[in-house]
Amino acid sequence: MQQNRLLLIAIAVLAFAGCRREDKTPLNNDYTAAMDNSLAEGMFNDVLKQADDAAADGGLRGMMDGCIDTVRSIPT
């Protein structure tokens, strides 16, 4: 009897939680697409600025002065 009552409560909770109303206001896809594009463009510009700054400072070569320039593989 206890299991039936528990099962009934669980089903009732799932039924009430699963039957939610959807938002009545639909998404404005034009606005959402414009915001996504703006965010992506801003991130791209940030990465481009970082790459330009690294290239102006000598890039990775400037940080690797103490390292060898090339690595050669010798076949065995």
C-alpha positions in Angstrom: 0.0 0.0 0.0 2.9 2.3 0.9 4.6 1.7 -2.5 1.3 2.4 -4.4 0.9 5.7 -2.6 4.6 6.7 -3.2 4.2 5.7 -6.9 1.1 7.8 -7.2 2.8 10.8 -5.7 5.8 10.5 -8.0 3.5 10.2 -11.1 1.5 13.3 -9.9 4.7 15.3 -9.4 6.0 14.4 -12.8 2.7 15.2 -14.5 2.5 18.6 -12.9 6.2 19.4 -13.6 6.1 18.1 -17.2 3.0 20.0 -18.2 4.3 23.5 -18.0 3.1 26.2 -20.3 5.4 27.5 -22.9 6.3 31.2 -23.0 3.7 33.1 -24.9 6.3 35.5 -26.3 8.3 33.9 -29.1 11.9 34.6 -29.6 12.8 37.4 -31.9 15.2 35.5 -34.2 16.5 38.7 -35.9 17.5 40.2 -32.5 19.0 36.9 -31.3 21.0 36.4 -34.5 22.3 40.0 -34.3 23.4 39.6 -30.7 25.1 36.3 -31.5 26.9 37.9 -34.5 27.9 40.9 -32.4 29.4 38.6 -29.7 31.3 36.5 -32.2 32.6 39.5 -34.0 33.8 41.0 -30.7 35.6 37.8 -29.7 37.2 37.6 -33.1 38.4 41.1 -32.8 39.9 40.4 -29.4 41.8 37.3 -30.8 43.0 39.3 -33.8 44.3 42.0 -31.5 46.2 39.5 -29.4 47.7 37.9 -32.6 48.7 41.3 -33.9 50.4 42.2 -30.6 52.2 38.9 -30.5 53.4 39.4 -34.1 54.6 42.9 -33.4 56.6 41.7 -30.4 58.3 39.0 -32.4 55.8 36.3 -31.7 56.9 33.1 -30.2 60.5 33.5 -31.5 61.0 36.3 -29.1 60.2 34.0 -26.2 62.3 31.1 -27.5 65.7 32.9 -27.8 67.5 30.2 -25.8 66.0 27.3 -27.9 67.2 25.7 -31.1 65.6 26.8 -34.3 64.9 23.5 -35.9 64.6 19.8 -34.9 65.9 17.3 -37.4 64.8 13.7 -37.4 67.5 11.1 -38.2 66.1 7.9 -39.7 67.2 4.8 -38.0 
